[in-house]
Amino acid sequence: MNAARQVCMTDGKGRTLFSVPDGGIIRMLYGNGEDYFAVCRYLDETHAEIDGVRYAVREFAGRMERNKISYALA
């Protein structure tokens, strides 16, 4: 884990929610009560690899909002 590099997690409008250290884990909470843990890797200021998939952080946030999935630092 590289604590010097942080993935800045935002909502779909780009407002900062929290930061995850490179290699850190987020918890995704589904509407049916299930949860899932995903590893976050820093790519650059606005991009991250989340559970092996590359995203623009705002794109990830919008996708989670549309699917009614919340996420938090694990």
Phi and psi in radians as a Rosetta constraint file:
Dihedral C 1 N 2 CA 2 C 2 CIRCULARHARMONIC -1.934 0.35
Dihedral N 2 CA 2 C 2 N 3 CIRCULARHARMONIC 1.661 0.35
Dihedral C 2 N 3 CA 3 C 3 CIRCULARHARMONIC -1.128 0.35
Dihedral N 3 CA 3 C 3 N 4 CIRCULARHARMONIC -0.370 0.35
Dihedral C 3 N 4 CA 4 C 4 CIRCULARHARMONIC -1.188 0.35
Dihedral N 4 CA 4 C 4 N 5 CIRCULARHARMONIC -0.541 0.35
Dihedral C 4 N 5 CA 5 C 5 CIRCULARHARMONIC -1.735 0.35
Dihedral N 5 CA 5 C 5 N 6 CIRCULARHARMONIC 2.259 0.35
Dihedral C 5 N 6 CA 6 C 6 CIRCULARHARMONIC -2.151 0.35
Dihedral N 6 CA 6 C 6 N 7 CIRCULARHARMONIC 2.398 0.35
Dihedral C 6 N 7 CA 7 C 7 CIRCULARHARMONIC -1.554 0.35
Dihedral N 7 CA 7 C 7 N 8 CIRCULARHARMONIC 2.062 0.35
Dihedral C 7 N 8 CA 8 C 8 CIRCULARHARMONIC -1.559 0.35
Dihedral N 8 CA 8 C 8 N 9 CIRCULARHARMONIC 1.823 0.35
Dihedral C 8 N 9 CA 9 C 9 CIRCULARHARMONIC -1.421 0.35
Dihedral N 9 CA 9 C 9 N 10 CIRCULARHARMONIC 2.342 0.35
Dihedral C 9 N 10 CA 10 C 10 CIRCULARHARMONIC -2.191 0.35
Dihedral N 10 CA 10 C 10 N 11 CIRCULARHARMONIC 3.029 0.35
Dihedral C 10 N 11 CA 11 C 11 CIRCULARHARMONIC -1.569 0.35
Dihedral N 11 CA 11 C 11 N 12 CIRCULARHARMONIC -3.106 0.35
Dihedral C 11 N 12 CA 12 C 12 CIRCULARHARMONIC -1.128 0.35
Dihedral N 12 CA 12 C 12 N 13 CIRCULARHARMONIC -0.313 0.35
Dihedral C 12 N 13 CA 13 C 13 CIRCULARHARMONIC -1.659 0.35
Dihedral N 13 CA 13 C 13 N 14 CIRCULARHARMONIC 0.015 0.35
Dihedral C 13 N 14 CA 14 C 14 CIRCULARHARMONIC 1.604 0.35
Dihedral N 14 CA 14 C 14 N 15 CIRCULARHARMONIC 0.091 0.35
Dihedral C 14 N 15 CA 15 C 15 CIRCULARHARMONIC -1.348 0.35
Dihedral N 15 CA 15 C 15 N 16 CIRCULARHARMONIC 2.310 0.35
Dihedral C 15 N 16 CA 16 C 16 CIRCULARHARMONIC -1.150 0.35
Dihedral N 16 CA 16 C 16 N 17 CIRCULARHARMONIC 2.291 0.35
Dihedral C 16 N 17 CA 17 C 17 CIRCULARHARMONIC -1.784 0.35
Dihedral N 17 CA 17 C 17 N 18 CIRCULARHARMONIC -0.883 0.35
Dihedral C 17 N 18 CA 18 C 18 CIRCULARHARMONIC -2.930 0.35
Dihedral N 18 CA 18 C 18 N 19 CIRCULARHARMONIC 2.959 0.35
Dihedral C 18 N 19 CA 19 C 19 CIRCULARHARMONIC -2.055 0.35
Dihedral N 19 CA 19 C 19 N 20 CIRCULARHARMONIC 2.544 0.35
Dihedral C 19 N 20 CA 20 C 20 CIRCULARHARMONIC -2.103 0.35
Dihedral N 20 CA 20 C 20 N 21 CIRCULARHARMONIC 2.262 0.35
Dihedral C 20 N 21 CA 21 C 21 CIRCULARHARMONIC -1.122 0.35
Dihedral N 21 CA 21 C 21 N 22 CIRCULARHARMONIC 2.605 0.35
Dihedral C 21 N 22 CA 22 C 22 CIRCULARHARMONIC -0.910 0.35
Dihedral N 22 CA 22 C 22 N 23 CIRCULARHARMONIC 2.163 0.35
Dihedral C 22 N 23 CA 23 C 23 CIRCULARHARMONIC 1.553 0.35
Dihedral N 23 CA 23 C 23 N 24 CIRCULARHARMONIC 0.009 0.35
Dihedral C 23 N 24 CA 24 C 24 CIRCULARHARMONIC -1.338 0.35
Dihedral N 24 CA 24 C 24 N 25 CIRCULARHARMONIC 3.106 0.35
Dihedral C 24 N 25 CA 25 C 25 CIRCULARHARMONIC -2.150 0.35
Dihedral N 25 CA 25 C 25 N 26 CIRCULARHARMONIC 2.415 0.35
Dihedral C 25 N 26 CA 26 C 26 CIRCULARHARMONIC -1.960 0.35
Dihedral N 26 CA 26 C 26 N 27 CIRCULARHARMONIC 2.711 0.35
Dihedral C 26 N 27 CA 27 C 27 CIRCULARHARMONIC -1.906 0.35
Dihedral N 27 CA 27 C 27 N 28 CIRCULARHARMONIC 2.193 0.35
Dihedral C 27 N 28 CA 28 C 28 CIRCULARHARMONIC -1.837 0.35
Dihedral N 28 CA 28 C 28 N 29 CIRCULARHARMONIC 2.253 0.35
Dihedral C 28 N 29 CA 29 C 29 CIRCULARHARMONIC -1.954 0.35
Dihedral N 29 CA 29 C 29 N 30 CIRCULARHARMONIC 2.064 0.35
Dihedral C 29 N 30 CA 30 C 30 CIRCULARHARMONIC -1.572 0.35
Dihedral N 30 CA 30 C 30 N 31 CIRCULARHARMONIC 2.715 0.35
Dihedral C 30 N 31 CA 31 C 31 CIRCULARHARMONIC -1.073 0.35
Dihedral N 31 CA 31 C 31 N 32 CIRCULARHARMONIC -0.401 0.35
Dihedral C 31 N 32 CA 32 C 32 CIRCULARHARMONIC -1.514 0.35
Dihedral N 32 CA 32 C 32 N 33 CIRCULARHARMONIC 0.122 0.35
Dihedral C 32 N 33 CA 33 C 33 CIRCULARHARMONIC 1.642 0.35
Dihedral N 33 CA 33 C 33 N 34 CIRCULARHARMONIC -0.180 0.35
Dihedral C 33 N 34 CA 34 C 34 CIRCULARHARMONIC -1.371 0.35
Dihedral N 34 CA 34 C 34 N 35 CIRCULARHARMONIC 2.717 0.35
Dihedral C 34 N 35 CA 35 C 35 CIRCULARHARMONIC -2.326 0.35
Dihedral N 35 CA 35 C 35 N 36 CIRCULARHARMONIC 2.878 0.35
Dihedral C 35 N 36 CA 36 C 36 CIRCULARHARMONIC -2.576 0.35
Dihedral N 36 CA 36 C 36 N 37 CIRCULARHARMONIC 2.484 0.35
Dihedral C 36 N 37 CA 37 C 37 CIRCULARHARMONIC -1.918 0.35
Dihedral N 37 CA 37 C 37 N 38 CIRCULARHARMONIC 2.356 0.35
Dihedral C 37 N 38 CA 38 C 38 CIRCULARHARMONIC -2.308 0.35
Dihedral N 38 CA 38 C 38 N 39 CIRCULARHARMONIC 2.435 0.35
Dihedral C 38 N 39 CA 39 C 39 CIRCULARHARMONIC -1.428 0.35
Dihedral N 39 CA 39 C 39 N 40 CIRCULARHARMONIC 2.386 0.35
Dihedral C 39 N 40 CA 40 C 40 CIRCULARHARMONIC -1.964 0.35
Dihedral N 40 CA 40 C 40 N 41 CIRCULARHARMONIC 2.251 0.35
Dihedral C 40 N 41 CA 41 C 41 CIRCULARHARMONIC -2.069 0.35
Dihedral N 41 CA 41 C 41 N 42 CIRCULARHARMONIC 2.306 0.35
Dihedral C 41 N 42 CA 42 C 42 CIRCULARHARMONIC -1.243 0.35
Dihedral N 42 CA 42 C 42 N 43 CIRCULARHARMONIC 2.287 0.35
Dihedral C 42 N 43 CA 43 C 43 CIRCULARHARMONIC -1.929 0.35
Dihedral N 43 CA 43 C 43 N 44 CIRCULARHARMONIC -0.882 0.35
Dihedral C 43 N 44 CA 44 C 44 CIRCULARHARMONIC -2.811 0.35
Dihedral N 44 CA 44 C 44 N 45 CIRCULARHARMONIC -2.986 0.35
Dihedral C 44 N 45 CA 45 C 45 CIRCULARHARMONIC -0.993 0.35
Dihedral N 45 CA 45 C 45 N 46 CIRCULARHARMONIC -0.534 0.35
Dihedral C 45 N 46 CA 46 C 46 CIRCULARHARMONIC -2.091 0.35
Dihedral N 46 CA 46 C 46 N 47 CIRCULARHARMONIC 0.082 0.35
Dihedral C 46 N 47 CA 47 C 47 CIRCULARHARMONIC -2.281 0.35
Dihedral N 47 CA 47 C 47 N 48 CIRCULARHARMONIC 2.565 0.35
Dihedral C 47 N 48 CA 48 C 48 CIRCULARHARMONIC -2.571 0.35
Dihedral N 48 CA 48 C 48 N 49 CIRCULARHARMONIC 2.748 0.35
Dihedral C 48 N 49 CA 49 C 49 CIRCULARHARMONIC -1.772 0.35
Dihedral N 49 CA 49 C 49 N 50 CIRCULARHARMONIC 2.054 0.35
Dihedral C 49 N 50 CA 50 C 50 CIRCULARHARMONIC -2.056 0.35
Dihedral N 50 CA 50 C 50 N 51 CIRCULARHARMONIC 2.033 0.35
Dihedral C 50 N 51 CA 51 C 51 CIRCULARHARMONIC 0.962 0.35
Dihedral N 51 CA 51 C 51 N 52 CIRCULARHARMONIC 0.684 0.35
Dihedral C 51 N 52 CA 52 C 52 CIRCULARHARMONIC 1.469 0.35
Dihedral N 52 CA 52 C 52 N 53 CIRCULARHARMONIC 0.002 0.35
Dihedral C 52 N 53 CA 53 C 53 CIRCULARHARMONIC -1.971 0.35
Dihedral N 53 CA 53 C 53 N 54 CIRCULARHARMONIC 2.309 0.35
Dihedral C 53 N 54 CA 54 C 54 CIRCULARHARMONIC -1.438 0.35
Dihedral N 54 CA 54 C 54 N 55 CIRCULARHARMONIC 2.288 0.35
Dihedral C 54 N 55 CA 55 C 55 CIRCULARHARMONIC -2.362 0.35
Dihedral N 55 CA 55 C 55 N 56 CIRCULARHARMONIC 2.637 0.35
Dihedral C 55 N 56 CA 56 C 56 CIRCULARHARMONIC -1.316 0.35
Dihedral N 56 CA 56 C 56 N 57 CIRCULARHARMONIC 2.359 0.35
Dihedral C 56 N 57 CA 57 C 57 CIRCULARHARMONIC -1.027 0.35
Dihedral N 57 CA 57 C 57 N 58 CIRCULARHARMONIC -0.704 0.35
Dihedral C 57 N 58 CA 58 C 58 CIRCULARHARMONIC -1.148 0.35
Dihedral N 58 CA 58 C 58 N 59 CIRCULARHARMONIC -0.622 0.35
Dihedral C 58 N 59 CA 59 C 59 CIRCULARHARMONIC -1.097 0.35
Dihedral N 59 CA 59 C 59 N 60 CIRCULARHARMONIC -0.782 0.35
Dihedral C 59 N 60 CA 60 C 60 CIRCULARHARMONIC -1.028 0.35
Dihedral N 60 CA 60 C 60 N 61 CIRCULARHARMONIC -0.809 0.35
Dihedral C 60 N 61 CA 61 C 61 CIRCULARHARMONIC -1.052 0.35
Dihedral N 61 CA 61 C 61 N 62 CIRCULARHARMONIC -0.791 0.35
Dihedral C 61 N 62 CA 62 C 62 CIRCULARHARMONIC -1.083 0.35
Dihedral N 62 CA 62 C 62 N 63 CIRCULARHARMONIC -0.715 0.35
Dihedral C 62 N 63 CA 63 C 63 CIRCULARHARMONIC -1.105 0.35
Dihedral N 63 CA 63 C 63 N 64 CIRCULARHARMONIC -0.746 0.35
Dihedral C 63 N 64 CA 64 C 64 CIRCULARHARMONIC -1.138 0.35
Dihedral N 64 CA 64 C 64 N 65 CIRCULARHARMONIC -0.721 0.35
Dihedral C 64 N 65 CA 65 C 65 CIRCULARHARMONIC -1.082 0.35
Dihedral N 65 CA 65 C 65 N 66 CIRCULARHARMONIC -0.797 0.35
Dihedral C 65 N 66 CA 66 C 66 CIRCULARHARMONIC -1.066 0.35
Dihedral N 66 CA 66 C 66 N 67 CIRCULARHARMONIC -0.602 0.35
Dihedral C 66 N 67 CA 67 C 67 CIRCULARHARMONIC -1.619 0.35
Dihedral N 67 CA 67 C 67 N 68 CIRCULARHARMONIC 0.090 0.35
Dihedral C 67 N 68 CA 68 C 68 CIRCULARHARMONIC 0.969 0.35
Dihedral N 68 CA 68 C 68 N 69 CIRCULARHARMONIC 0.775 0.35
Dihedral C 68 N 69 CA 69 C 69 CIRCULARHARMONIC -1.961 0.35
Dihedral N 69 CA 69 C 69 N 70 CIRCULARHARMONIC 2.154 0.35
Dihedral C 69 N 70 CA 70 C 70 CIRCULARHARMONIC -1.665 0.35
Dihedral N 70 CA 70 C 70 N 71 CIRCULARHARMONIC 2.810 0.35
Dihedral C 70 N 71 CA 71 C 71 CIRCULARHARMONIC -2.551 0.35
Dihedral N 71 CA 71 C 71 N 72 CIRCULARHARMONIC 2.635 0.35
Dihedral C 71 N 72 CA 72 C 72 CIRCULARHARMONIC -2.647 0.35
Dihedral N 72 CA 72 C 72 N 73 CIRCULARHARMONIC 2.850 0.35
Dihedral C 72 N 73 CA 73 C 73 CIRCULARHARMONIC -1.146 0.35
Dihedral N 73 CA 73 C 73 N 74 CIRCULARHARMONIC 2.287 0.35
